[in-house]
Amino acid sequence: MKCPYVFDQEFLDDLPYEPRVLLVDRIESFDEQARSFVCRMPTDVPMPFTDAQRVHPVKHPHHVSGAAMVHVTGMLGFVHVFYMLGLRHAQGWTGYGTHLHRAVFRKLVPPGKPMLCSCKELRTRFMGDRIFITYEFEYRHEGDIAYESKQSAMWLKTDPTTS
């Protein structure tokens, strides 16, 4: 995969959500051997929760919401299984977060410059029509860590009749 890589139509059509809530717009780097990749998250575009903030310059400055950052972990999980494992939602595969082992918000991110969101596959267990994966995420904004977490998800073949 040549990076930066803008998501292709096949990927966008297979998303279990509308593309407008993908919240990342391209893959910046992709290392299949290291089981990791980085996606760019623009912060100067409409975002759920962030757009609904009642902003006060001191008490509540405008920032990328933590809910949006956590949602992006699920989207990165989908990028992972689509491009690294070859799983397709259209073929019956779907994923659900199961454990938020650790999550740390290190920096308030004002809308404007993009974040670089890395996803690393730490452990994968294949169990027939179930795959359990533990991920490590790190989001950087202007070189600083803004969010980091360790999370797990279960990917299920919900319709075993599809191939």
Buried (B, 14 or more C-beta within 10 A) or exposed (E): EEEBBEBEEEBEEBBEEEEEBBBBBBBBBBEEEEBBBBBBBBBEEEBEEBEEBEEEEEEEEBBBBBEBBBBBBBBBBBBBBBBBBEBBBEEBBBBEBEEEEEBEBBBEBEBEEBBBBBBBBEEBEEEEEEBBBBBBBBBBBEEEEBBBBBBBBBBBBEEEEEE
